[in-house]
């Protein structure tokens, strides 16, 4: 299920990004030959005007094919292409090229704003004090201690019921749970919980030396949080969504800048960087906490894609923006051969980094 959710999140985010390129290219007078949903091989297409909308076999995003974006050799242009040359990407004004390149990143940022605002309207799961919590508040397992009786309990589970001896408490509060366990020492604890929509039961045997500060205390090794969804009015949610988007961009940019700076001096901690395998697990964890948590996680990933795509590195939108800036200053087009080589080298380096990060994800799992 986590893998399917990962591909769904990736599909939506890439499609949103490519739609940004597509709509701005259209609005600035460029000829868009194809808007692809999914990646080839092609299944079928629908031609509308000059653009073919294709549906492809690999559901992992999409792409936009703009006429002239790869600096086609003018010597090989057909007669029809020669007539339409003025509408090619490379023939349009530099400001139009820059707008098209930055449009994908902009759409990722706007989409994150939309998702943040939506989660605020739907209701953000918020940790609340049990003295002020409403009837809808639920007890979540926020963390489990390794090598404790509860080590196998999934984080994000909702505690439905706890039983010790003849005493049963439904929908317990953190204090009720803790008092019931501690008052009965080594008495087995029967726990009923919900995780990913499935109800399960488990019996835990409290043990000593679980809590470092209280070695004599019998405990099962769980950290509990009372959570309640709090909805916000429309305009408040929109404003807070904007704040969340801005704060997220600043935090991600600072984090990426710090990682790159540390990498140059050999001090980067890549164990904190997650690749596809790591993100699959994160998607599953987010989904376990509900729809709003999944939407929030998707918004954060969208902002990450925006920041990474703006890096001035070949094969990324930021790298292509650098090409446009150079051409604007020199008033000369970068030779297509060299632009292609640089983009190919950049793509190769990005793939090597992706493989390295994925390997690191797998090592952490093992």
Secondary structure, DSSP 8 states (H G I E B T S, - for coil): -HHHHHHHHHHHHHHHHHHHHHHHHHHTT--EEEEEEEEEEEEEEEEETTEEEEEEEEEEEEEEEETTTT---GGG--HHHHHTGGGSGGGS-HHHHHHHHHHHHHHHHHHHHHHHHHHHHH-EEEE--TTT--TT-EEEEEEE-TTSTTTTS-TT-EEEEEEETTEEEES--HHHHHHHHHTTTT--EEEEEEETTEEEEEEE--BSS-STT-TTS-B--EEEEEEEEE---HHHHHHHHHHHHHHHHHHHHHHHHHHHHHHHTT---GGG---HHHHHHHHHHHHHT-HHHHHHHHHHHHHHHHHHHTSS-TTSHHHHHHHHHHHHHHSS---HHHHHHHHHHHHHHHHHHHHHHHHHHHHHH-
